[in-house]
Amino acid sequence: MAPRTGVLGGSFNPIHYGHLLLADEVLEALALDRILFVPAGVPPHKSPALLAPAEDRFAMVKLAVAGRPRFEVSDIELRRAGPSYTVETVEALGIPRAQLFLIVGSETFLDLLSWREPRRIAELAQLAVVPRVGSAFDPDSAAARKVVREIGQEPLVVHATSLPISASELRRRVREGRSLAFRLPDAVIRHIEARGLYRA
């Protein structure tokens, strides 16, 4: 039987402790065997100008999860030309739906109908929605019920700790020459400094 796998995609620009804590808590809450981090090559909803090179973002995720055997990293989206579409990723993983959990934030879930083939995504994976702490996400709201009707799937809702860390704030701190300590792993900080990322 395939391992119970949680897929956590994102630009990881850069990865930080907020991502790692969320992954660990979802792993535990859903009794998963592993979390598969999937850095996006070219995220369709984000400006490429703001992104560190894909190879750097992949390297930073590898550094962040080193020594955590249940955390793995996939370059599946980095090897594919063009925008990174989730439906193509979950199809390519080839994991049975009963064992595949796609982890998304509540804002992302409510925006899911703007994604490519959202119903197909729901056919391939169980959605696990993590509401942002302090958000007003209501799975019974009209907006949420519309998504559920369209994709034909009731999502799992997982409440996880939300650290007050954002990648955009970390990039700003680099530009301003401020400390990144205690916000992301030291190995990732060293990579950012060695590669001169986010300075411009």
ZAVEX-562164 format. One line per 2 residues: number of its first residue (from 1); their letters; for each residue x, y, z of C-alpha. Coordinates in nm, 4 decimals. Layout:
# residues N
NUM	a	X Y Z; ...;
# end
This chain:
# residues 200
1	ma	0.0000 0.0000 0.0000; 0.1237 0.3486 -0.0842;
3	pr	0.2236 0.5645 0.2132; -0.0316 0.8168 0.3360;
5	tg	0.1138 1.1293 0.1803; 0.0393 1.4940 0.2453;
7	vl	0.1383 1.7204 -0.0435; 0.2372 2.0733 0.0532;
9	gg	0.3046 2.2884 -0.2502; 0.4181 2.6465 -0.2587;
11	sf	0.6757 2.8890 -0.3860; 0.8730 2.8535 -0.0580;
13	np	1.0303 3.1911 -0.1257; 1.1860 3.1244 0.1242;
15	ih	1.0665 2.8291 0.3325; 1.0350 2.9180 0.7023;
17	yg	0.9296 2.7760 1.0371; 0.5642 2.8543 0.9672;
19	hl	0.5671 2.6063 0.6785; 0.7513 2.3443 0.8817;
21	ll	0.5273 2.3661 1.1884; 0.2135 2.3484 0.9748;
23	ad	0.3492 2.0402 0.7968; 0.4343 1.8696 1.1248;
25	ev	0.0917 1.9357 1.2753; -0.0953 1.8159 0.9639;
27	le	0.1243 1.5040 0.9560; 0.0160 1.4276 1.3114;
29	al	-0.3499 1.5281 1.2789; -0.4120 1.3119 0.9708;
31	al	-0.1832 1.0252 1.0776; 0.0214 1.0643 0.7597;
33	dr	0.3351 0.8682 0.6811; 0.5075 1.1598 0.5132;
35	il	0.4783 1.5164 0.3938; 0.5959 1.5817 0.0396;
37	fv	0.7060 1.9418 -0.0121; 0.6629 2.0470 -0.3754;
39	pa	0.8317 2.3783 -0.4636; 0.6578 2.5407 -0.7594;
41	gv	0.8602 2.6025 -1.0718; 0.6586 2.8940 -1.2096;
43	pp	0.3551 2.9539 -0.9837; 0.0687 3.0695 -1.2108;
45	hk	-0.0636 3.3165 -0.9505; 0.2674 3.4868 -0.8610;
47	sp	0.5036 3.7279 -1.0345; 0.8253 3.5509 -1.1430;
49	al	1.0141 3.8758 -1.0772; 0.9691 3.8276 -0.7008;
51	la	1.0913 3.4673 -0.6989; 1.4357 3.3395 -0.6130;
53	pa	1.5623 3.0954 -0.8792; 1.3834 2.7602 -0.8674;
55	ed	1.7053 2.5731 -0.7899; 1.7633 2.7953 -0.4853;
57	rf	1.4103 2.7485 -0.3540; 1.4429 2.3720 -0.3989;
59	am	1.7819 2.3743 -0.2232; 1.6407 2.5752 0.0686;
61	vk	1.3548 2.3279 0.1187; 1.6013 2.0372 0.1132;
63	la	1.8141 2.2127 0.3738; 1.5076 2.2903 0.5880;
65	va	1.3865 1.9289 0.6022; 1.7268 1.7599 0.6319;
67	gr	1.7283 1.5085 0.9161; 1.3470 1.4779 0.9162;
69	pr	1.2808 1.1353 0.7609; 0.9057 1.1935 0.7247;
71	fe	0.9592 1.5190 0.5363; 1.0534 1.4762 0.1699;
73	vs	1.1041 1.7150 -0.1212; 0.9996 1.6638 -0.4830;
75	di	1.1339 1.8493 -0.7858; 0.8405 1.7308 -0.9981;
77	el	0.7249 2.0860 -1.0764; 1.0765 2.2159 -1.1339;
79	rr	1.1351 1.9532 -1.4041; 0.8238 2.0582 -1.5938;
81	ag	0.8393 2.3496 -1.8373; 0.5873 2.6303 -1.8038;
83	ps	0.3512 2.7162 -1.5167; 0.3098 2.4714 -1.2278;
85	yt	-0.0479 2.3434 -1.2209; -0.1539 2.1346 -0.9231;
87	ve	-0.3730 1.9029 -1.1297; -0.0699 1.7988 -1.3367;
89	tv	0.1369 1.7458 -1.0221; -0.1110 1.5200 -0.8441;
91	ea	-0.1662 1.3222 -1.1650; 0.2084 1.2756 -1.2105;
93	lg	0.2592 1.1593 -0.8513; 0.0471 0.8534 -0.9247;
95	ip	-0.0546 0.8020 -0.5612; -0.3989 0.6440 -0.5005;
97	ra	-0.6580 0.9000 -0.3941; -0.7219 0.7249 -0.0618;
99	ql	-0.3577 0.7821 0.0323; -0.3078 1.1352 -0.1070;
101	fl	-0.3930 1.4512 0.0873; -0.3505 1.7924 -0.0747;
103	iv	-0.2820 2.0539 0.1934; -0.4150 2.4034 0.1191;
105	gs	-0.4896 2.7172 0.3160; -0.8479 2.8294 0.3632;
107	et	-0.8047 3.1272 0.1274; -0.6698 2.8922 -0.1381;
109	fl	-0.9631 2.6558 -0.0907; -1.2137 2.9369 -0.1400;
111	dl	-1.0275 3.0349 -0.4592; -1.0046 2.6772 -0.5863;
113	ls	-1.2569 2.7228 -0.8666; -1.0114 2.9606 -1.0381;
115	wr	-0.7553 2.6779 -1.0600; -0.7114 2.4499 -1.3587;
117	ep	-0.9481 2.1487 -1.3370; -1.0471 2.1769 -0.9688;
119	rr	-1.2900 1.8850 -0.9917; -1.0151 1.6639 -1.1336;
121	ia	-0.7909 1.7648 -0.8423; -1.0628 1.6483 -0.6022;
123	el	-1.0900 1.3185 -0.7906; -0.7172 1.2605 -0.7435;
125	aq	-0.6636 1.3771 -0.3844; -0.8426 1.4438 -0.0579;
127	la	-0.8277 1.8150 0.0202; -0.7051 1.9090 0.3674;
129	vv	-0.7841 2.2718 0.4482; -0.5826 2.4552 0.7125;
131	pr	-0.7569 2.7780 0.8190; -0.5291 3.0681 0.8974;
133	vg	-0.5497 3.1514 1.2681; -0.7690 3.4572 1.3062;
135	sa	-0.9371 3.4054 0.9696; -1.3120 3.3834 0.9464;
137	fd	-1.3135 3.0589 0.7452; -1.6464 2.8818 0.7840;
139	pd	-1.6817 2.5476 0.6035; -2.0591 2.5990 0.6089;
141	sa	-2.0463 2.9436 0.4460; -2.2067 2.9974 0.1066;
143	aa	-1.8645 3.0449 -0.0542; -1.7271 2.7202 0.0890;
145	rk	-2.0409 2.5224 0.0025; -2.0186 2.6468 -0.3573;
147	vv	-1.6655 2.5056 -0.3854; -1.7781 2.1758 -0.2315;
149	re	-2.0664 2.1453 -0.4801; -1.8439 2.2226 -0.7784;
151	ig	-1.5613 1.9841 -0.6881; -1.7820 1.7102 -0.5447;
153	qe	-1.5793 1.6666 -0.2282; -1.6081 1.7606 0.1378;
155	pl	-1.2650 1.8797 0.2577; -1.0993 1.7779 0.5804;
157	vv	-1.0430 2.0810 0.8035; -0.7232 2.0717 1.0079;
159	ha	-0.6562 2.3385 1.2683; -0.2844 2.4039 1.3013;
161	ts	-0.0688 2.6588 1.4793; -0.0024 2.9663 1.2675;
163	lp	0.3272 3.1419 1.3343; 0.3395 3.5161 1.2596;
165	is	0.6028 3.4690 0.9884; 0.5603 3.5514 0.6211;
167	as	0.7971 3.4992 0.3308; 0.7379 3.8547 0.2084;
169	el	0.8388 3.9910 0.5502; 1.1538 3.7755 0.5452;
171	rr	1.2476 3.9072 0.2004; 1.1955 4.2607 0.3255;
173	rv	1.4191 4.1946 0.6253; 1.6957 4.0752 0.3924;
175	re	1.6654 4.3913 0.1817; 1.6903 4.6011 0.4981;
177	gr	1.9857 4.4042 0.6353; 1.7899 4.2826 0.9389;
179	sl	1.8129 3.9524 1.1244; 1.6387 3.6359 1.0062;
181	af	1.7254 3.4415 1.3214; 1.4552 3.2236 1.4826;
183	rl	1.2310 3.2609 1.1772; 1.3791 2.9927 0.9511;
185	pd	1.6459 2.7240 0.9839; 2.0061 2.8399 1.0115;
187	av	2.1036 2.6331 0.7065; 1.8482 2.8238 0.4995;
189	ir	1.9761 3.1567 0.6310; 2.3293 3.0570 0.5317;
191	hi	2.2106 2.9659 0.1823; 2.0328 3.3008 0.1424;
193	ea	2.3465 3.4857 0.2518; 2.5859 3.2780 0.0410;
195	rg	2.3743 3.3170 -0.2719; 2.2906 3.6831 -0.2130;
197	ly	1.9174 3.6168 -0.2429; 1.6453 3.8790 -0.1900;
199	ra	1.8859 4.1729 -0.1666; 1.7389 4.3666 -0.4577;
# end
